[in-house]
Amino acid sequence: MPSQSLDRRGDALYLIDDTGKPWRVHDAHFTGGKPHRVPLGDRRANTRYFVAQDGVKMAYTFGKDARRDLSVETRSAQPRGAEFLGAPFDTRDRF
């Protein structure tokens, strides 16, 4: 079985899952009823989004002492703790 990996494309970071599917990674500070994008790994981030090219979106909520680093181990564990969000995400300009 293939292992998970990270793929950096310019400023974008993708987690490649065990099936080979790429998920774009975004960090955000959720406040005022909506997410505000912050740089990857930023301490202010309280949510990490994983967005697939087909629009499927998952969100991981950081706990108080959760790691925000960019290691494969940390990123690989987070999708397992993430929740699928209802509607597909419009990825035309974001993937």
DSSP file (Angstrom, degrees, kcal/mol; ACC not computed):
  #  RESIDUE AA STRUCTURE BP1 BP2  ACC     N-H-->O    O-->H-N    N-H-->O    O-->H-N    TCO  KAPPA ALPHA  PHI   PSI    X-CA   Y-CA   Z-CA
    1    1 A M              0   0    0      0, 0.0    18,-0.1     0, 0.0    17,-0.0   0.000 360.0 360.0 360.0 132.3    0.0    0.0    0.0
    2    2 A P        -     0   0    0      0, 0.0     2,-0.2     0, 0.0    18,-0.1  -0.318 360.0-128.6 -63.3 148.3    1.4    3.4   -0.9
    3    3 A S        -     0   0    0      1,-0.1     2,-0.1    16,-0.1    17,-0.0  -0.548  27.3 -94.3 -94.0 165.3    2.3    5.7    2.0
    4    4 A Q        +     0   0    0     -2,-0.2     2,-0.3    15,-0.0    13,-0.2  -0.430  47.4 175.7 -76.1 152.9    1.1    9.2    2.5
    5    5 A S  E     -A   16   0A   0     11,-1.7    11,-3.2    -2,-0.1     2,-0.4  -0.941  27.2-116.7-149.2 169.5    3.4   12.1    1.4
    6    6 A L  E     -A   15   0A   0     -2,-0.3     2,-0.4     9,-0.2     9,-0.2  -0.887  19.4-165.3-111.8 145.2    3.5   15.8    1.0
    7    7 A D  E     -A   14   0A   0      7,-2.5     7,-2.2    -2,-0.4     2,-0.5  -0.965   5.6-157.9-133.1 114.9    3.8   17.7   -2.3
    8    8 A R  E     +A   13   0A   0     -2,-0.4     2,-0.5     5,-0.2     5,-0.2  -0.825  11.2 179.6 -95.1 125.9    4.7   21.4   -2.3
    9    9 A R  E >   -A   12   0A   0      3,-2.8     3,-2.0    -2,-0.5     2,-0.3  -0.852  64.2 -62.0-125.9  93.0    3.7   23.3   -5.5
   10   10 A G  T 3  S-     0   0    0     -2,-0.5    -1,-0.0     1,-0.3     0, 0.0  -0.535 119.9 -15.7  65.8-126.0    4.7   26.9   -5.1
   11   11 A D  T 3  S+     0   0    0     -2,-0.3    -1,-0.3    -3,-0.1     2,-0.2   0.587 121.7  94.8 -83.3 -10.7    2.8   28.2   -2.1
   12   12 A A  E <   -A    9   0A   0     -3,-2.0    -3,-2.8    12,-0.0     2,-0.4  -0.589  58.1-159.9 -87.1 143.2    0.4   25.3   -2.1
   13   13 A L  E     -A    8   0A   0     12,-0.5    12,-2.8    -2,-0.2     2,-0.4  -0.983   6.9-167.5-122.1 133.6    0.8   22.2    0.0
   14   14 A Y  E     -AB   7  24A   0     -7,-2.2    -7,-2.5    -2,-0.4     2,-0.6  -0.963  14.9-147.2-121.8 136.3   -0.9   18.9   -0.8
   15   15 A L  E     -AB   6  23A   0      8,-2.8     8,-2.1    -2,-0.4     2,-0.7  -0.915  15.9-151.4 -95.7 122.6   -1.2   15.8    1.3
   16   16 A I  E     -AB   5  22A   0    -11,-3.2   -11,-1.7    -2,-0.6     5,-0.1  -0.868  18.8-146.1 -96.1 115.3   -1.2   12.8   -1.0
   17   17 A D    >   -     0   0    0      4,-2.6     3,-2.0    -2,-0.7    59,-0.0  -0.069  31.7 -86.9 -78.4-179.3   -3.3   10.1    0.8
   18   18 A D  T 3  S+     0   0    0      1,-0.3    -1,-0.1     2,-0.1    -2,-0.0   0.711 128.5  52.2 -61.1 -21.8   -2.8    6.3    0.7
   19   19 A T  T 3  S-     0   0    0      2,-0.1    -1,-0.3   -18,-0.1   -16,-0.1   0.485 120.9-105.4 -92.6  -3.6   -4.8    6.0   -2.5
   20   20 A G  S <  S+     0   0    0     -3,-2.0    -2,-0.1     1,-0.3   -17,-0.0   0.467  73.1 143.5  92.8   3.0   -2.8    8.7   -4.3
   21   21 A K        -     0   0    0     -5,-0.1    -4,-2.6     1,-0.0     2,-0.3  -0.636  45.7-134.4 -79.8 127.4   -5.5   11.3   -4.0
   22   22 A P  E     -B   16   0A   0      0, 0.0    31,-0.6     0, 0.0     2,-0.5  -0.646  17.5-167.4 -84.1 138.6   -4.2   14.8   -3.5
   23   23 A W  E     -BC  15  52A   0     -8,-2.1    -8,-2.8    -2,-0.3    29,-0.2  -0.988  18.5-134.5-123.2 119.2   -5.7   17.1   -0.8
   24   24 A R  E     -BC  14  51A   0     27,-3.2    27,-2.6    -2,-0.5     2,-0.5  -0.553  22.7-139.4 -72.1 136.6   -4.9   20.8   -0.7
   25   25 A V  E     + C   0  50A   0    -12,-2.8   -12,-0.5    -2,-0.2     2,-0.4  -0.863  24.4 175.3-106.0 129.4   -4.1   21.9    2.8
   26   26 A H  E     - C   0  49A   0     23,-2.4    23,-3.3    -2,-0.5     2,-0.4  -0.995  16.8-151.7-130.7 137.6   -5.3   25.3    4.1
   27   27 A D  E     +DC  38  48A   0     11,-0.6    11,-2.2    -2,-0.4     2,-0.3  -0.879  22.7 176.2-104.9 144.2   -5.0   26.7    7.6
   28   28 A A  E     -DC  37  47A   0     19,-2.7    18,-2.0    -2,-0.4    19,-1.9  -0.988  34.2-134.5-146.4 152.9   -7.5   29.2    8.9
   29   29 A H  E     -D   36   0A   0      7,-2.8     7,-1.3    -2,-0.3     2,-0.7  -0.947  29.7-148.5-105.4 109.6   -8.5   31.2   12.0
   30   30 A F  E     +D   35   0A   0     -2,-0.7     2,-0.3     5,-0.2    -2,-0.0  -0.714  39.3 136.3 -86.7 114.2  -12.3   30.7   12.3
   31   31 A T  E >   +D   34   0A   0      3,-2.1     3,-1.4    -2,-0.7    -2,-0.1  -0.987  53.5  27.1-153.8 152.8  -13.8   33.8   13.8
   32   32 A G  T 3  S-     0   0    0     -2,-0.3    -1,-0.1     1,-0.3    -2,-0.0   0.763 129.8 -60.2  65.0  24.7  -16.9   35.9   13.2
   33   33 A G  T 3  S+     0   0    0      1,-0.1    -1,-0.3    -3,-0.0    -3,-0.1   0.503 122.0  68.9  83.4   3.9  -18.7   33.0   11.6
   34   34 A K  E <  S-D   31   0A   0     -3,-1.4    -3,-2.1    -5,-0.1     2,-0.2  -0.994  82.6-100.1-151.5 158.4  -16.2   32.4    8.8
   35   35 A P  E     -D   30   0A   0      0, 0.0     2,-0.5     0, 0.0    -5,-0.2  -0.546  24.5-159.1 -80.3 142.7  -12.7   31.2    8.2
   36   36 A H  E     -D   29   0A   0     -7,-1.3    -7,-2.8    -2,-0.2    -2,-0.0  -0.983  25.6-121.5-120.0 117.9   -9.9   33.6    7.6
   37   37 A R  E     +D   28   0A   0     -2,-0.5    -9,-0.3    -9,-0.2     3,-0.0  -0.298  33.6 178.9 -63.8 138.3   -6.9   32.1    5.9
   38   38 A V  E     -D   27   0A   0    -11,-2.2   -11,-0.6     4,-0.1     3,-0.1  -0.895  40.8 -77.3-130.9 162.2   -3.5   32.2    7.7
   39   39 A P    >   -     0   0    0      0, 0.0     3,-2.1     0, 0.0     6,-0.2  -0.253  63.0 -86.5 -59.0 148.4   -0.1   30.9    6.6
   40   40 A L  T 3  S+     0   0    0      1,-0.3    30,-0.1   -15,-0.1    28,-0.1  -0.313 115.9  17.2 -56.7 134.1    0.3   27.1    7.0
   41   41 A G  T 3  S+     0   0    0      1,-0.3    -1,-0.3    28,-0.1    27,-0.2   0.421  86.9 155.4  83.6  -0.7    1.5   26.3   10.5
   42   42 A D    X   -     0   0    0     -3,-2.1     3,-1.5     1,-0.1    -1,-0.3  -0.347  48.2-133.3 -62.6 135.6    0.5   29.6   11.9
   43   43 A R  T 3  S+     0   0    0      1,-0.3    -1,-0.1    -2,-0.0    -2,-0.0   0.760 104.0  63.0 -60.7 -26.4   -0.2   29.5   15.7
   44   44 A R  T 3  S+     0   0    0    -15,-0.0    -1,-0.3     2,-0.0     2,-0.1   0.698  77.7 110.0 -73.1 -18.2   -3.4   31.5   15.2
   45   45 A A    <   +     0   0    0     -3,-1.5   -16,-0.3    -6,-0.2     3,-0.1  -0.356  34.1 168.8 -62.3 129.3   -4.9   28.7   13.1
   46   46 A N        +     0   0    0    -18,-2.0    16,-1.6     1,-0.2     2,-0.3   0.388  67.4  43.5-116.8  -1.9   -7.7   26.9   14.8
   47   47 A T  E     -CE  28  61A   0    -19,-1.9   -19,-2.7    14,-0.2     2,-0.5  -0.999  61.1-160.9-143.0 139.7   -8.9   24.9   11.8
   48   48 A R  E     -CE  27  60A   0     12,-2.9    12,-3.0    -2,-0.3     2,-0.4  -0.989  15.1-155.1-120.4 127.0   -7.1   23.0    9.0
   49   49 A Y  E     -CE  26  59A   0    -23,-3.3   -23,-2.4    -2,-0.5     2,-0.5  -0.811   7.6-162.0-103.7 141.7   -8.9   22.3    5.8
   50   50 A F  E     -CE  25  58A   0      8,-2.6     8,-2.6    -2,-0.4     2,-0.5  -0.991  15.0-172.8-119.6 119.1   -8.2   19.4    3.4
   51   51 A V  E     -CE  24  57A   0    -27,-2.6   -27,-3.2    -2,-0.5     6,-0.2  -0.961   8.8-153.1-123.1 122.6   -9.8   20.1    0.0
   52   52 A A  E >   -C   23   0A   0      4,-2.9     3,-2.0    -2,-0.5   -29,-0.2  -0.508  30.7-110.8 -88.4 160.5   -9.8   17.5   -2.8
   53   53 A Q  T 3  S+     0   0    0    -31,-0.6    38,-0.2     1,-0.3    42,-0.1   0.788 117.1  60.1 -61.9 -28.5   -9.9   18.4   -6.5
   54   54 A D  T 3  S-     0   0    0      2,-0.1    -1,-0.3    36,-0.1     3,-0.1   0.412 123.7-102.1 -82.2   4.1  -13.5   17.0   -6.8
   55   55 A G  S <  S+     0   0    0     -3,-2.0    34,-3.8     1,-0.3     2,-0.1   0.331  73.0 144.8  96.2  -7.7  -14.6   19.5   -4.2
   56   56 A V        -     0   0    0     32,-0.2    -4,-2.9    -5,-0.1     2,-0.4  -0.459  31.1-165.2 -65.0 136.1  -14.8   17.2   -1.2
   57   57 A K  E     -E   51   0A   0     28,-0.4    28,-2.8    -6,-0.2     2,-0.3  -0.984  14.6-174.0-132.6 134.9  -13.8   19.1    1.9
   58   58 A M  E     -EF  50  84A   0     -8,-2.6    -8,-2.6    -2,-0.4     2,-0.4  -0.939   9.6-154.3-123.5 149.8  -12.7   18.0    5.4
   59   59 A A  E     -EF  49  83A   0     24,-2.4    24,-2.6    -2,-0.3     2,-0.5  -0.990   2.8-163.4-127.9 132.9  -12.0   20.2    8.4
   60   60 A Y  E     -E   48   0A   0    -12,-3.0   -12,-2.9    -2,-0.4     2,-0.6  -0.958  12.9-147.2-111.8 127.6   -9.8   19.4   11.4
   61   61 A T  E     -E   47   0A   0     -2,-0.5   -14,-0.2    20,-0.3     2,-0.2  -0.850  18.1-129.5 -97.5 123.8  -10.2   21.5   14.5
   62   62 A F        -     0   0    0    -16,-1.6     2,-0.1    -2,-0.6     6,-0.0  -0.488  16.8-135.6 -70.7 135.5   -7.0   22.0   16.5
   63   63 A G    >   -     0   0    0     -2,-0.2     3,-1.4     4,-0.1    -1,-0.1  -0.329  38.3 -89.0 -77.1 172.8   -7.1   21.3   20.2
   64   64 A K  T 3  S+     0   0    0      1,-0.3    -1,-0.1    -2,-0.1    -2,-0.1   0.872 127.0  25.6 -53.9 -43.4   -5.5   23.7   22.6
   65   65 A D  T 3  S+     0   0    0      2,-0.0    -1,-0.3     0, 0.0     2,-0.0   0.112  90.4 140.1-109.7  20.6   -2.1   22.1   22.4
   66   66 A A    <   -     0   0    0     -3,-1.4     2,-0.2     1,-0.1    -4,-0.1  -0.330  56.0-110.8 -68.2 145.8   -2.3   20.5   19.0
   67   67 A R        -     0   0    0      1,-0.1    -1,-0.1     7,-0.0    -4,-0.1  -0.531  26.6-174.4 -75.9 141.1    0.7   20.5   16.7
   68   68 A R        +     0   0    0     -2,-0.2    -1,-0.1   -27,-0.2    -2,-0.0   0.177  39.9 128.9-118.1  13.2    0.5   22.7   13.6
   69   69 A D        -     0   0    0      1,-0.1   -28,-0.1   -29,-0.0   -27,-0.0  -0.057  65.1-120.2 -68.2 174.4    3.8   21.6   12.0
   70   70 A L        +     0   0    0    -30,-0.1    -1,-0.1     4,-0.1   -30,-0.0   0.168  62.6 133.2-103.7  16.3    4.1   20.5    8.4
   71   71 A S     >  -     0   0    0      1,-0.1     4,-2.5     4,-0.0     5,-0.2  -0.297  64.7-122.6 -69.1 153.9    5.5   17.0    9.0
   72   72 A V  H  > S+     0   0    0      1,-0.2     4,-2.7     2,-0.2     5,-0.2   0.894 111.9  55.5 -60.8 -40.2    4.0   14.0    7.2
   73   73 A E  H  > S+     0   0    0      2,-0.2     4,-1.6     1,-0.2    -1,-0.2   0.929 111.5  41.8 -61.6 -46.6    3.2   12.3   10.5
   74   74 A T  H  > S+     0   0    0      1,-0.2     4,-1.6     2,-0.2    -2,-0.2   0.945 117.7  46.3 -65.7 -48.4    1.2   15.3   11.8
   75   75 A R  H  < S+     0   0    0     -4,-2.5    -2,-0.2     1,-0.2    -1,-0.2   0.842 110.6  53.9 -64.8 -33.6   -0.6   16.0    8.5
   76   76 A S  H  X S+     0   0    0     -4,-2.7     4,-0.6    -5,-0.2    -1,-0.2   0.865 108.8  48.0 -70.3 -35.4   -1.4   12.3    8.1
   77   77 A A  H  X S+     0   0    0     -4,-1.6     4,-0.8    -5,-0.2     3,-0.5   0.827 100.8  66.9 -74.3 -31.7   -3.1   12.0   11.5
   78   78 A Q  H >X S+     0   0    0     -4,-1.6     3,-1.0     1,-0.2     4,-0.5   0.882  93.0  55.4 -63.8 -42.4   -5.2   15.1   11.1
   79   79 A P  H >4 S+     0   0    0      0, 0.0     3,-0.9     0, 0.0    -1,-0.2   0.855 102.8  58.7 -59.8 -30.6   -7.5   13.8    8.2
   80   80 A R  H 3< S+     0   0    0     -4,-0.6    -2,-0.2    -3,-0.5    -3,-0.1   0.811 111.8  40.8 -65.9 -27.6   -8.4   10.8   10.4
   81   81 A G  H << S+     0   0    0     -3,-1.0   -20,-0.3    -4,-0.8    -1,-0.2   0.371  98.9 103.3 -97.8   3.4   -9.7   13.3   13.0
   82   82 A A    <<  -     0   0    0     -3,-0.9     2,-0.4    -4,-0.5   -22,-0.2  -0.451  65.2-131.8 -86.5 158.8  -11.3   15.6   10.5
   83   83 A E  E     -F   59   0A   0    -24,-2.6   -24,-2.4    -2,-0.1     2,-0.2  -0.893  20.6-118.3-108.4 139.5  -15.0   15.9    9.7
   84   84 A F  E     -F   58   0A   0     -2,-0.4     2,-0.3   -26,-0.2   -26,-0.2  -0.566  30.0-134.9 -72.0 138.6  -16.4   15.9    6.2
   85   85 A L        -     0   0    0    -28,-2.8   -28,-0.4    -2,-0.2     4,-0.1  -0.709  16.0-116.8 -96.9 150.7  -18.2   19.1    5.4
   86   86 A G  S    S+     0   0    0     -2,-0.3    -1,-0.1   -30,-0.1   -29,-0.1   0.931  87.1  40.3 -53.5 -70.9  -21.6   19.0    3.7
   87   87 A A  S    S-     0   0    0      1,-0.1   -30,-0.1   -31,-0.1    -2,-0.1  -0.562  90.7-101.5 -89.2 144.9  -21.4   20.7    0.3
   88   88 A P        -     0   0    0      0, 0.0     2,-0.3     0, 0.0   -32,-0.2  -0.317  39.8-116.5 -59.3 147.7  -18.5   20.3   -2.1
   89   89 A F        -     0   0    0    -34,-3.8     2,-0.9   -37,-0.1   -37,-0.0  -0.683  23.4-114.5 -88.2 136.6  -16.1   23.2   -2.1
   90   90 A D        +     0   0    0     -2,-0.3     3,-0.3     1,-0.2     4,-0.1  -0.627  39.8 174.1 -73.7 108.0  -15.7   25.2   -5.3
   91   91 A T     >  +     0   0    0     -2,-0.9     4,-2.2   -38,-0.2     3,-0.5   0.354  42.6 109.1-100.2   5.6  -12.1   24.5   -6.2
   92   92 A R  T  4 S+     0   0    0      1,-0.3    -1,-0.2     2,-0.2    -2,-0.0   0.858  98.3  19.7 -53.3 -39.4  -11.9   26.2   -9.6
   93   93 A D  T  4 S+     0   0    0     -3,-0.3    -1,-0.3     1,-0.1    -2,-0.1   0.437 128.1  51.8-106.6  -1.7   -9.7   29.0   -8.2
   94   94 A R  T  4        0   0    0     -3,-0.5    -2,-0.2    -4,-0.1    -3,-0.1   0.634 360.0 360.0-115.0 -16.9   -8.4   27.2   -5.2
   95   95 A F     <        0   0    0     -4,-2.2    -1,-0.1   -42,-0.1    -3,-0.1   0.472 360.0 360.0 -88.4 360.0   -7.0   23.8   -6.1
